[in-house]
Amino acid sequence: MLHAEVWQRCLKLWALIQPWLLTISSVLQELGESRHASTLLQNLLKSVSENTLVRYLAHLLKFVGTLQDLNVRWESIRQLEVVDALLSMHKSGSHVTNGLKAVRWAAKTFGLALPDLYGGLLVGVEARITSDRKEALPLPIYVLAYCERALLLESGSVGFRLFLGAILISASASLRFSDAQHILWTSIQAAQDNVRAISYRTKSSRCLFANEAFKVITEPDRMAAFFFIAGMMYMEHFPFNSSFGIGSVAIGCR
């Protein structure tokens, strides 16, 4: 359900940006002559995850709008004008790197007739500013302690405990929440001291996490987490599909 909703947002954004890309895209122009245009287009759009696609399309739409505000012709844009547009977007709250990534993705995927997006003036624009850097804070230990305590005391509904368990699994295995939503149910393997599984789509790539996609290792004083996961695997009253998303179950278990 979550992926379907995000995909619909992607399609709405795509409907707004496609007319602009079509004028300078050799790929989209050729695509219009194909009998399988819709399938091929969907494959192109799904070269990145739905959430990433939403961000890219939103930045592209803002990029095109900024070019209009600067009275720049989309069909004959120069590198200097690309830089001006990105810096104008940055002043209005869109980071230069995010906008540039979106433009580069579109140029590569749809064969856009744009100037060099890697060298020249863009080298200086892409340089990170110290004040713009952000670092994710670690999850406070008292949050993890609360989750473990709630599982031990069986506090709250089953759905709530599944949510807390998903937090513990993701934290113990160093999984991003999006990666936790793409765990193959059939790949989950439980042993006496750990649980392993495979994510079929990660933030960095669609390859596997190596030999251990994610692994939760238990200790004698932390067996509650293992029993939670093992019990979740064999709960017959939860009709899971072959593709299991820990995060999806946590926020929408049936």
Number of C-alpha atoms within 10 A of each C-alpha: 8 9 12 10 10 15 19 13 16 21 16 12 19 19 10 13 17 14 11 15 24 16 14 19 20 14 16 21 15 11 16 13 9 11 9 10 14 12 10 14 15 11 11 13 19 13 13 17 18 19 14 15 23 21 17 24 26 18 22 26 19 18 22 19 14 19 20 13 11 13 10 16 12 18 13 11 14 15 17 13 18 24 19 16 23 28 18 19 20 15 10 9 9 16 18 20 15 16 24 23 17 20 23 18 18 19 19 11 15 21 16 21 17 18 15 14 17 12 11 11 14 17 10 10 16 18 10 12 8 7 6 7 7 7 5 5 6 7 10 8 9 9 13 17 11 12 20 20 13 16 19 15 8 12 12 10 9 13 15 17 20 22 21 19 25 24 23 19 23 20 16 16 18 14 19 13 18 19 22 26 22 19 25 20 18 12 15 19 14 17 11 12 13 18 21 17 21 25 26 18 20 22 14 7 11 13 13 15 15 8 10 13 21 25 21 20 18 18 12 7 7 13 15 16 24 22 14 15 19 18 11 13 15 9 10 9 7 12 9 15 10 11 15 19 21 25 24 20 17 20 14 12 16 10
